[in-house]
Structures are given as C-alpha cells and as structure tokens.
Amino acid sequence: MEERYLTVALGKGRLAKKAMECFEKIGISCEEMKDKDTRKLIFVNDEKKIRFFLAKGPDVPTYVEYGAADIGIVGEDTILEENRNIYEVLDLGFGKCRMCICGPKSAEKLLKNGELIRVATKYPKIAKKHFYDEKHQTVEIIKLNGSIELAPIVGLSEVICDIVETGSTLRENGLVVLEEVCPLSARVVVNQVSMKMEHERISKLISDLKKTL
C-alpha cells in the first residue's frame, strides 16, 4: 500500500519561515516555498511524502481539528483562543512573547480592587478565562480587530488584553504591563485521529524536531 502524504498547516508569515528552517534542519525542505512570487497554496516534498500549506494563523487549529492537516504549527495565543480538539505536542521555542493585561498606570488599582471594568482585546476567550476563571473578576469584554492600544487612550476601555513582544508600542502610547496572563511561543499541534493512524511517522517527526531545539 502506498504511503500517504502527511499534511502540515503553517501559520503565514514569520512563523512559517521559522518553521521551515526547523524542517530543513531535519532534512525536509521545500524549495518552491522560497519563491516569493509563487501563487501556489500547497507545496510538496515527494521524497519525504509530506506536503505543506500556508493558512492564516487563527485557521490552523481548525484545519488540524477537522483533519485537513495532520500537523499544524501556530502560536500558543491562537491555540488558546480557538480552543479546538487537538493535541499540543511541542513548544518550538521561537516567536516568544507574552499575553498581558495592559493599560495606563492609573488602571492598576481598578484591577487590584476587582472593579467592573471594560477590557478591549482580539482574544475574548483568553481574556474571559483570565478574569472570570482565574481572578473571579467581572469585566465587560470588547472584541476589537486591530490597534488594541487605542482603546484605553480614547476611553473605549480601561485596559487591554494583548500580546506584548518588546513593549515599545505600549511605551509610545503611555501604557504599561499591569498583569501577565501567560507566556506564548510557536507550538506543534496534531490531529487526534492522525496521531493514532500515523503514530510512528508523526512521533518520529516530533522527536526529530525536538532534537533541533
């Protein structure tokens, strides 16, 4: 019986580039992906029987849960927010940042006193879990799609729940980190059925990747 191709979904952008560097270290390359002008969506390594496709970060866990991809590489923020039925198997250690509650220094006492405040975020599930389940603080969560830092400046919210890498955007806008929610980095996720059916191949791939870290 012919061996089937393993399919890997990669979050577009820097993450995909770093992920492919990891795959190259274990002898799995894909030259077509290096062509900046390519319009292709699926890239195949016939020798290793593996194919890659690029997807928007938030869609990667969905492709993996439904079996359209056996394996996915995506940020921990997306995994937590999407909350899909998938196995998280490896921390790749790159793309490191933190999910934090940020705002003006004056908002610190509102958090400490557990007051009813508004929280603007791209990540409503993560924010809700942090405030409701861990802090037992009732807040109003406002979902935004971009420039989250704007919300406390224009008075839409008291604080924000967002990814902090260097903190320079916060500083430029007079905001500070008030609480840390969790550390984040790139992770490998696997479809639950694929893990059973292709256990040997997937386990080998994971252990090879682990050695490169």
N, C-alpha and C positions, 0 to 999 in steps of 0.2 A: 504494500500500500504506500502511495506517495506521501511523503511528509508534508503536512500543511504549513502554510506560512504563518508565522507569529506576527501579529499586527500591533504596532506601538503608536499611540497617540501622543504627540508632543505639544505642549503649550507654546504658541507662537512667540517669536522674539528672542530675547537674550537667553531665556530658559532652554529653548530648542537648540540654540547654538552650543550652550554649555553641555547639554545632554548628549549631543552628537560627539563632542570632544571625549566624553566618558566612553561612549560606544566605540570610538576609534581606538581608544587605549586597549579595549578587549578584542580588537581585530574585526569590528563590524563597522564598515564605512559605507558611505552613500554619496558618491561624487556628484550625482545630479543635484543634490540638495545645496551644493555650494554655488550653483549657478544663480546669481542674484536676479536674473531676468526671467527665470523659469515661471511658467504659469501652471506647472503640474501640481497636483494635490497629493498624489501618492508616489512615494519613492521606494524602489525595491532593491534589495540585495539578494539576488537569485542564489548566490553561492551559499549564503547562510540561511536561506529560506526565511527572511524577515522583511517586513515592509513597514515604512513609517508614513504617517501623515500629520500635517500641521493643523491644529484647531485652536480656536480661541480658548484661553485658559479655563474659564468657567464651564466650557462644554466638555473638557477632557474627562472628568469623572462620569459624565452621562454616557459618553461613548464606551467607557470601560464597564459601567454597570450593565449596560444593555448588550455587551458582548461584541460591539462593532470594533472594539480594540481589546486585545488580551491584556495589554500593559499600557499604563499612562505615566507621563512624567509631568508633574504640575506642582504649584506652590501649595504649602500647607493651608494658607488662607482660603484657597479655593476648595480644598477638601473639607475643611470645617464648615464653610458656608453652604456648600452643595449638599453635604451630609448624605452621600449615596451609599448603597450597599456594596462596598468594595473593600478589598484588603489593602491596608497601607503596610508596605513591607520593608522600605528602606529610606533612610534620610541621606540624601546625596550631599548635604552639607554646603551647597552653594546657594546663591540667591538669599543669603541670610538677612533677615530684618526682624522687626517686632510689630505685633499688633498692640496698639496703645490707645488709652483714653487721653486726649489732649484738649487743651483749651487755654484761656488766659489764666494767669496765676490766681486771679481772684475767684476762679471756679473751684479751687481746691477745697474750700470749706463746704461748698454745696455737696461735693462728693462725700466728704467726711461725715456730714450731718445726715446723709441719706435723703436729701430733699428731692422732691419731684422736679426733675429737670428734663430738658429735651436733648437728645443725642442724635447728631446727624452722622450718617455712615453709608458706605457702599455695602456694608456687611451686617445687615439687620439680624441674621441668626446668631452670629458671633457676639454682637452687642447684647442681644437679648439673653443669651446664655450667661454672659459675664455679669450683667446687672441683676437679672431675675434669679438665676440658679445659684450663682456664687456669692453675690453681695446682698441678695434679697432686698434690692432697692428698686422701687417702681419708677420707671422712666418712660418718657414718650420717645419712641424711636422714629426718626425721619429718614427715609431712604433717599439718597442722592446718587447721582451717577458720575459726577466729576467735581474737581476743585472743592473738596470737602472742607479745606481750611477756611473757605469763605464764610461758611455757616455761622461760626461764633462771631466773626468780625461784623457781619451785617445784622446780627441779632436773631438769626433763624433758630439757633440752638445755643445752649450754654457750653456744651463740649462736643467733641467728635470722637468716633472710634475709627481709627485708620492705621494704615501701615506706615511705620517710621523706619527709614533706612539710615540717613545721616542726621536728620533733624534740621537741616538747613532751611527747608521751606517753612517749617514751623517758626524758627527763629526770625526769619524775614518778615513773618506776619504777626509777630508778638505773641506767639503761642508756645506752650511748653508741654512736655510729657507729664501727665498727672498720675497715671496708673499704667502698669504694664499688664496686658491681658495674656499674651503668650508669645514665645519665640517662633519664628517662621523660617522655613527654608524649602528647597525643592525636594519632593518625595516621589518614590516609585509606588504606584498603585496597580493592583492586579484584579482582573475579573474573577469572581468566585468560582465559576464553572471551569474557566481556563486553568485555574490553579489545580483543579482535580485532574482534568483531562491531559494537561500538558505539564504536569508537575515537575518531571525531570528536566525538561528544557528550560522552563521558567526559573526553577531553583538554581540551575547552573548559571543562567544569565545574571541572576541576582547576586550569587556568590562571586562571580567574575567582576561585577560592578563594585561590589564591596571591597575587593582587593585593590581597586584603583583609588579608593578614597584615602 
